[in-house]
Amino acid sequence: MIPGLAILFCFLAVGEAASGLARLPVPGSVLGMLLLAASLRLGLLPAESVQAAADALLDNLSLLFVPAGVGLMLYFGLPARDWWALLAALVPGTFLVLAAVGWLEQLLERPAARKG
Amino acid sequence: MLEPSPVLSVAATLAVFAAARALHRKTRFFLLNPVLLSVAVLIAVLSLTRVPYESYMKGGQVFSFFLAPAVVALGLPLYRQLRRLSRASLPILASTAAGSLVGVLSAVLPAGLLGASPALLASLAPKSVTTPIAIGVSEVLGGLPPLTAAVVIGTGILGAVLGPPFLRAIGVRSPTAFGLAMGAAAHGIGTARALEEGEEAGAASGLALGVNGALTALAAPWLLKLALSLLGLS
C-alpha cells in the first residue's frame, strides 16, 4: 500500500504544479485524478500498483469529510435572514441538480444504448 | 477554554465515525448517514465541552489532508470505467453542463429573491462543486471563502443523504446517470455515497465532480452576472 500511496501523492504533486503553473481553474487533485486515469490507460503503470492505496482511501472517503463538516458549527450563529437565504439556495437547488443531471443523462444515453 | 490534544480529536473522530458507520450498516436507514451522524455528534460534543473548532481541527486536519490524494485515487475507478464512459462522452458532458448551469442559478436566484447580499450570493454560487474549486470561485466572485466551504459541505451532506432515495423516486435507474447526478450535485461527499452503489456509479460521480467543477469555475462569473441582472440587482 505504501508504494501506491507514494504514486498517488506524486500524481497529486504533478497535478498541483500543473494547476498552479498553467493557472487552470481546476485544482491539482482533479488534474491528478485525470492524469492517473490517463497513465493507467496508456499502460505507464499497472492498476495493481495503486489498487491497495486507492481502495483504502476510497473505502473511507466519507470519514475524510467529517472534520470539514464539523466546521458547520461556526455558522450556527448566522442571522435568521441569512439562514433562510442559505436554505433557499441549498435545498431546492440540490434536488434540481440531481433531477436535471439524472434525467438528462438517462434520456440521452438510451438512444445511444439502442444503437450499440 | 479547553485545548484537547490533536490525538484526542483524531481518536474521537475515528471512534464516532466507526460507531456511526456500524449503526448505518445495521439499520440501513438513510437518515443515519455516517457523515451526517458523525458531524452532528462531534458538534454536540464540542459544544458541550466548549472546545472551539480551531482546537479540534489541530487533529481533525489530518483527515482533511487526505482528501486531495483520495480525489487522485478516483482515477482508478475512472480508468476501469473509461471505455464505457468514453463511448457516451457527449451525453455525459451535456448532462454535467446542465448540472453546472442549474447548480449556480438554483442557488443564487432563490437566495437573491430573499434579499441575500451580493457577497452572500457570491458565496453560494459554487455550492455544488468540490471545496478547492468552490473556494477559488468564491474568491473571484467576491464571496466569503469560509462561508462557501461550509455551504459546500452542507450541500454535500444533503445530497449524499437525500440524493439516492430521491433519484430512485424520480425513476433514475442507470448507474451512470445516478453517479453523474450525485457527483454534480454533491461533489466528493456524493461521490463517497455513489461508490457504495458500485464502481460504475462511483466512477461516473468522480468524473462529474471534475467536469462540473471545471465548467462551474469557467462559467460562474457569467452565470452570477446573469442571475444578478434577472434579479434586477445590477
Interface residues (C-beta under 8 A of the other chain):
Chain A: L5 L8 F9 F11 L12 G15 P25 V26 P27 G28 S29 V30 G32 M33 L34 L35 L36 A37 L40 R41 A47 V50 Q51 A53 A54 L57 L58 D59 L61 S62 L63 L64 F65 V66 P67 A68 G69 V70 G71 L72 M73 L74 Y75 R81 D82 W84 A85 L86 A88 A89 L90 V91 P92 G93 T94 F95 L96 V97 L98 A99 A100 V101 G102 W103 L104 E105 Q106 L108 E109 A112 G116
Chain B: S9 T13 L14 V16 F17 R21 P34 V35 S38 V39 L42 I43 L46 S47 Y53 Y56 M57 G60 Q61 F63 S64 F66 L67 A68 P69 A70 V71 V72 A73 L74 G75 L76 P77 L78 Y79 R80 L82 R87 A88 L90 P91 I92 A94 S95 T96 A98 G99 V102 G103 S106 A107 V108 P110 A111 L113 L114 G115 A116 L120 L124 K127 S128 T130 T131 P132 I133 G136 P146 L147 A149 A150 V151 I153 G154 T155 G156 I157 L158 G159 A160 L162 G163 F166 L167 I170 G171 V172 R173 S174 T176 A177 F178 L180 A181 M182 A184 A185 A186 G188 I189 T191 A192 R193 L195 G202 G206 A208 L209 G210 G213 A214 A217 L218
